[in-house]
Amino acid sequence: MTKNDGIYRKLQKHLNRQPVGYPKTVSGAEIRVLKHIFTEEEARAAVLLDYRFEDLETVYARLSSPEYTKDELKTILDRVASKGGIGYRRSGGRDFYCNMPLVVGMYEGFNKHLSHEFLADFNQYTASPSFGISFLGTAVPQMRTIPVDQSITPDHQVSSFDRVSELIETSPGPFAVLECICRKKKAMEGEPCAVTDRKETCMAANETAAAVLHHQMGREVSKQEAIGLLSENTKQGLVLQPSNTQEIEFVCSCCGCCCGMLGIQKLLPRPLDFWAANFYAVLNTDNCTLCGLCAKMCQVDAITVKKKNKKIKKIQVKAKKCIGCGNCVAACKFDAISLVKKENEIIPPKNFEALADTLMTNKKTTWSKVKMVARMVLGMPQQR
C-alpha cells in the first residue's frame, strides 16, 4: 500500500462492515478495484454513507469538518453514482444515496467504464477465497432463480414473486433495459457468448430503473416491451435471476458460459445451499425419447447425458444441482420433464431495504463461515 492509499483502505474497511462485506486480500486487488471506481475525493464521500438509503442532509451531517458545502458533496455523490460506485434514488423531490456491494452493485453499475485493467483486478479479487466466503456467506442470497412462465402450470400454485409475468404486470414502472455486463466482460476477454449474440438482455424496474435512466446507464422501455424482452430471453434458454425481493428491482437473464453467478453454481457441489429457488426438475423416463434437448438447454450442467457409441443411453437430472429455472421443461416436446415445487417455499424479503436489513442483521459469524467453507468444498448438506 502506498502513502496515497489510506483513504481507499478506509473505504475498504467501511465497505467490509456493510451487509455483504468487502474483505482485504494479500494481493491488494481490492484496493486497485476501488481506485478504478472512486477518485480519492469520491472515496472520502463514500465513507460517509450507510447501506440504507439516506438523504443528502443526513449524509452531510456526518462530516466532522466543513471540507465542502452541501452542494459540493451532492456533486461528488452524483458523480460517483453515475459510475455505479454508490446507490442512488430520488423520492419526494429529494436525493438519497447508499453504499453498494461490489456484486451485485458497483460492478454492474460500472458497465460503461469497463477496461481490461479493471477486469484484470476484478478477476483477481473475486477469485480470492476471502471474497468468495464473504459473497457466499450471507444469510440469504442477493439474487434468486425463478422459473420461466412456459414451465409452470396452475397446479404449481406459483406465488406472484416467482412468476416473472406477474412481477412485471403489477409493477408501476418505469422499466429499463441494459447491456449484460457478464457477456460484455467475456467478449472483452475474447470469449463471446455461445447462447445469444444479443446484448440488451438485462432489465431494471421501478426505483432501480429510475436511477438507471437518470444516469443514462440503459434505455427506457414500456411494460409490454419489457415482457417481450424477457419472452425472447427465455426462448433462447436464458435463466431468469431477479433480485431476491418480492418487489421487482431487476431481472438478469443469464447463460452458463458468461454469467458469474451461474459459473459459481456450476462449481459448487450443492449450489442450493447458497441460492434461493422454489422448484426443481424431475424426469419422467417413460415419456423420455432420449433426444438430449433438455441437457443442451440446461445452463448449470444439472442434466447429465450418458452415451454409448455416440448414442444417448441415459439422461439424469441431478436434484442437488438443479436451480429450478424451467428451461428444460419449456424445451421438451414430449412432456418428459416437469417442475416440482419444493415442500418448504422460500419467501424473499419484501424490497431492497428489507433485503439489506436481513443481510445486515444476520451477517455471518467467523465460525458459521468456517462451516460454510466445509459445505462449499466437501458438499456437506446444510443443517436445517
C-alpha positions in Angstrom: 0.0 0.0 0.0 1.4 3.4 -0.9 1.1 6.5 1.2 -1.8 7.7 -1.0 -3.8 4.5 -0.4 -5.0 5.4 3.1 -8.5 6.6 2.0 -9.0 3.5 -0.1 -8.1 1.3 2.8 -10.5 3.3 5.0 -13.2 2.8 2.3 -12.4 -1.0 2.1 -12.8 -1.4 5.9 -16.0 0.7 5.8 -17.5 -1.5 3.0 -16.4 -4.6 4.8 -18.7 -3.6 7.6 -21.7 -3.5 5.3 -24.1 -6.4 4.8 -22.2 -8.3 2.1 -18.7 -7.2 3.1 -15.6 -6.2 1.1 -12.7 -8.2 2.7 -9.0 -7.5 2.4 -6.7 -9.7 0.3 -3.0 -10.4 0.3 -2.7 -9.2 -3.3 -4.2 -5.8 -2.6 -6.6 -6.3 -5.6 -9.5 -4.9 -3.5 -7.7 -1.5 -3.4 -7.0 -1.5 -7.1 -10.6 -2.2 -7.8 -11.7 0.8 -5.7 -9.2 3.0 -7.4 -10.8 2.2 -10.8 -14.2 3.2 -9.5 -13.5 6.1 -7.0 -11.3 9.1 -7.0 -9.8 10.0 -3.6 -12.4 12.7 -3.2 -15.2 10.3 -4.1 -13.8 7.6 -1.7 -13.9 10.1 1.2 -17.6 10.9 0.4 -18.5 7.2 0.1 -17.2 6.5 3.6 -20.0 8.8 4.9 -22.7 6.5 3.5 -24.6 3.7 5.1 -26.1 0.5 3.5 -29.5 2.1 3.8 -30.6 4.9 1.5 -30.3 8.3 3.3 -30.9 11.8 2.1 -28.2 14.4 1.4 -28.9 16.2 4.7 -28.3 13.1 6.8 -25.1 12.3 4.9 -23.8 15.8 5.1 -24.3 15.9 8.9 -21.6 13.2 9.2 -18.9 15.5 8.1 -16.5 16.1 11.0 -15.2 19.3 9.4 -16.6 21.5 6.6 -14.5 20.0 3.8 -17.0 21.1 1.3 -20.5 22.6 1.1 -23.7 20.5 0.9 -23.9 21.3 -2.9 -20.3 20.3 -3.4 -21.0 17.0 -1.6 -24.0 16.4 -3.8 -21.9 17.0 -6.9 -19.4 14.4 -5.7 -22.0 11.8 -4.8 -23.8 12.3 -8.1 -20.6 11.8 -10.0 -19.7 8.5 -8.3 -23.4 7.4 -8.5 -23.2 7.9 -12.3 -20.4 5.3 -12.4 -22.3 2.9 -10.2 -20.0 3.3 -7.2 -22.9 4.0 -4.9 -26.6 3.6 -4.9 -28.9 6.5 -5.9 -32.7 7.1 -5.7 -34.8 10.2 -5.9 -38.1 10.4 -3.9 -40.3 13.2 -2.9 -38.0 15.7 -4.6 -35.0 14.6 -2.5 -31.9 12.7 -3.4 -31.0 9.5 -1.5 -27.6 7.7 -1.5 -26.2 4.4 -0.1 -23.2 2.1 -0.3 -23.5 -0.9 -2.6 -21.8 -4.3 -2.5 -19.2 -4.9 -5.2 -21.5 -7.7 -6.6 -24.4 -7.1 -7.0 -23.9 -3.4 -7.2 -20.7 -1.5 -8.0 -19.5 -3.9 -10.7 -22.8 -3.9 -12.6 -23.1 -0.1 -12.4 -19.6 0.3 -13.8 -20.7 -1.3 -17.1 -19.9 1.7 -19.3 -16.4 2.1 -17.8 -15.0 -1.4 -18.2 -11.4 -1.6 -19.2 -9.0 -4.6 -19.5 -7.1 -3.2 -16.5 -10.2 -3.1 -14.3 -11.2 -6.6 -15.4 -7.8 -8.0 -14.5 -8.0 -6.5 -11.0 -11.7 -7.5 -10.6 -10.9 -11.1 -11.7 -8.0 -11.4 -9.2 -10.1 -10.0 -6.4 -13.3 -12.1 -7.0 -11.2 -15.2 -7.4 -9.8 -14.8 -3.9 -11.1 -17.1 -1.1 -11.8 -14.1 1.2 -14.2 -12.6 -1.4 -15.9 -15.9 -2.1 -16.5 -16.6 1.6 -17.9 -13.1 2.1 -20.1 -13.2 -1.0 -21.5 -16.7 -0.4 -21.6 -16.3 3.4 -24.7 -14.1 3.5 -27.7 -15.4 5.4 -29.8 -15.1 2.3 -28.6 -14.6 -1.3 -28.9 -11.3 -3.1 -30.4 -13.0 -6.2 -32.6 -16.0 -6.8 -33.9 -18.1 -9.7 -37.5 -18.2 -10.8 -39.0 -20.5 -13.4 -39.8 -19.4 -17.0 -43.6 -19.0 -17.4 -43.7 -21.7 -20.0 -42.6 -24.3 -17.5 -45.3 -23.7 -14.9 -49.0 -24.6 -14.7 -51.9 -23.7 -12.4 -51.2 -26.9 -10.5 -47.9 -25.4 -9.3 -49.7 -22.7 -7.2 -46.9 -20.4 -8.0 -46.5 -17.3 -5.7 -46.6 -14.0 -7.5 -42.9 -13.3 -6.7 -42.0 -16.5 -8.6 -43.9 -15.6 -11.8 -42.0 -13.1 -13.9 -45.0 -12.0 -16.0 -46.9 -11.1 -12.8 -43.9 -9.3 -11.4 -43.9 -7.1 -14.5 -47.6 -6.7 -14.8 -48.0 -5.5 -11.2 -45.0 -3.2 -11.3 -45.7 0.6 -11.5 -42.5 1.0 -13.6 -40.5 2.6 -15.1 -38.6 -0.2 -16.9 -35.1 0.0 -18.4 -33.0 -2.5 -20.4 -29.3 -2.7 -20.0 -26.4 -4.4 -21.8 -25.5 -7.6 -19.9 -22.2 -6.9 -18.1 -21.2 -10.6 -17.9 -21.4 -11.0 -21.7 -19.6 -7.7 -22.3 -16.9 -8.8 -19.9 -16.5 -12.2 -21.6 -16.5 -10.6 -25.1 -13.7 -8.2 -24.0 -11.8 -11.2 -22.8 -12.1 -12.9 -26.2 -14.9 -15.4 -25.2 -18.1 -14.3 -26.9 -21.4 -15.8 -25.6 -22.3 -19.2 -27.1 -26.0 -18.8 -26.2 -27.0 -15.4 -27.7 -25.5 -12.5 -29.6 -28.0 -10.1 -28.1 -26.5 -7.5 -25.8 -29.5 -5.9 -24.1 -30.9 -8.8 -22.1 -30.9 -7.4 -18.5 -33.8 -5.3 -17.1 -34.3 -2.9 -14.2 -37.7 -1.9 -12.8 -39.2 0.7 -10.5 -36.8 2.8 -8.5 -33.8 0.9 -9.7 -34.9 1.6 -13.3 -35.4 5.3 -12.5 -31.8 5.5 -11.2 -30.5 3.7 -14.3 -32.4 6.1 -16.6 -31.3 9.2 -14.5 -27.6 8.2 -15.0 -28.1 7.1 -18.6 -27.0 3.5 -17.9 -29.8 2.0 -20.0 -32.8 2.9 -22.1 -36.4 3.1 -21.2 -38.9 0.5 -22.5 -42.7 0.1 -22.0 -44.2 -2.6 -19.9 -45.1 -4.6 -23.0 -41.6 -4.2 -24.4 -40.2 -5.5 -21.0 -42.4 -8.6 -21.2 -41.4 -9.1 -24.8 -37.7 -8.8 -23.9 -38.0 -11.5 -21.2 -40.0 -13.7 -23.5 -37.3 -13.6 -26.1 -34.7 -14.3 -23.4 -36.4 -17.4 -22.3 -36.8 -18.7 -25.8 -33.1 -18.7 -26.1 -32.8 -20.6 -22.8 -31.5 -17.8 -20.6 -32.1 -18.2 -16.8 -34.2 -15.6 -15.1 -32.5 -14.3 -12.0 -34.2 -11.4 -10.3 -33.3 -9.6 -7.1 -34.1 -11.7 -4.0 -37.1 -9.5 -3.2 -40.9 -9.7 -3.6 -41.0 -6.3 -5.3 -39.0 -6.4 -8.5 -35.8 -4.4 -8.7 -34.1 -6.1 -11.7 -34.1 -9.3 -13.7 -30.9 -10.7 -15.1 -31.2 -13.2 -17.9 -28.2 -15.5 -17.6 -26.3 -18.0 -19.6 -23.9 -20.7 -18.2 -21.0 -19.6 -20.3 -20.8 -15.9 -19.2 -22.8 -15.4 -16.0 -20.6 -15.2 -12.9 -23.5 -16.3 -10.7 -24.2 -19.4 -12.8 -20.4 -20.1 -13.0 -20.2 -20.2 -9.2 -23.3 -22.5 -9.1 -21.7 -24.9 -11.5 -18.6 -25.2 -9.4 -20.4 -25.8 -6.1 -21.3 -29.4 -5.2 -24.6 -28.2 -3.5 -25.4 -24.8 -5.0 -28.8 -24.6 -3.4 -27.2 -24.3 0.0 -26.2 -20.8 -1.2 -29.0 -19.9 -3.5 -32.8 -19.3 -3.4 -35.1 -21.4 -5.7 -38.5 -22.9 -5.1 -38.6 -25.5 -7.8 -36.6 -28.4 -9.2 -36.9 -30.5 -12.3 -38.0 -34.2 -12.4 -37.6 -36.5 -15.4 -40.3 -38.9 -16.5 -38.3 -41.7 -18.1 -41.4 -43.3 -19.6 -42.0 -40.3 -21.8 -38.3 -39.5 -22.5 -37.2 -40.2 -26.0 -33.5 -39.5 -25.2 -33.3 -36.6 -27.6 -31.0 -34.7 -25.2 -32.5 -31.3 -25.8 -33.1 -30.7 -22.1 -29.4 -31.2 -21.4 -28.4 -28.8 -24.2 -30.8 -26.2 -22.7 -29.5 -26.5 -19.1 -27.2 -23.7 -18.2 -25.8 -25.2 -14.9 -25.0 -28.8 -16.0 -27.7 -30.2 -13.8 -28.7 -32.7 -16.5 -26.2 -35.4 -17.5 -26.2 -37.5 -20.6 -24.6 -40.9 -20.9 -23.7 -42.1 -24.4 -22.6 -45.3 -25.9 -21.3 -45.4 -29.5 -22.3 -41.7 -29.7 -25.9 -42.6 -29.0 -27.7 -41.3 -25.8 -28.4 -44.2 -23.5 -29.5 -42.4 -20.3 -30.5 -38.9 -19.1 -30.5 -37.9 -15.5 -31.4 -34.8 -13.5 -29.1 -34.0 -10.6 -31.5 -32.7 -8.0 -28.8 -31.1 -5.8 -27.5 -29.2 -8.9 -30.9 -28.1 -10.3 -31.8 -24.4 -9.7 -35.4 -24.8 -11.0 -35.3 -22.4 -13.9 -37.6 -24.5 -16.0 -35.8 -24.1 -19.3 -35.6 -27.8 -19.8 -39.3 -28.1 -19.3 -40.1 -25.5 -21.9 -37.7 -27.2 -24.3 -39.1 -30.7 -24.0 -41.6 -31.6 -26.7 -42.7 -34.9 -25.1 -43.8 -33.9 -21.6 -40.9 -35.9 -20.2 -39.7 -33.4 -17.7 -41.5 -31.2 -15.3 -41.0 -28.8 -12.4 -41.9 -29.8 -8.8 -42.4 -27.2 -6.2 -40.4 -27.6 -3.0 -42.2 -28.5 0.2 -40.8 -25.5 2.0 -41.3 -22.4 0.0 -38.6 -19.7 0.3 -40.3 -16.3 0.7 -37.9 -13.4 -0.2 -37.7 -10.1 1.7 -40.3 -7.5 0.5 -37.9 -5.0 -1.1 -34.3 -3.7 -1.3 -34.4 -2.2 2.1 -35.8 -5.3 3.7 -33.2 -7.5 2.0 -30.3 -5.2 3.1 -31.6 -5.2 6.7 -31.9 -9.1 6.6 -28.3 -9.4 5.3 -27.0 -7.0 7.9 -29.0 -8.4 10.9 -27.9 -12.0 10.0 -24.3 -11.2 9.0 -22.4 -14.5 9.3 -20.0 -15.1 12.2 -16.5 -16.4 11.7 -17.5 -19.9 12.9 -20.5 -20.0 10.6 -18.3 -19.0 7.7 -15.9 -21.9 8.5 -18.8 -24.3 8.4 -19.9 -22.7 5.1 -16.4 -23.4 3.6 -16.8 -27.0 4.6 -20.1 -27.2 2.7 -18.5 -25.5 -0.3 -15.5 -27.8 -0.5 -16.9 -31.1 0.7 -20.5 -30.8 -0.4 -21.8 -31.3 3.2 -25.6 -30.8 3.4 -26.7 -27.7 5.3 -28.4 -28.3 8.6 -32.0 -27.1 8.6 
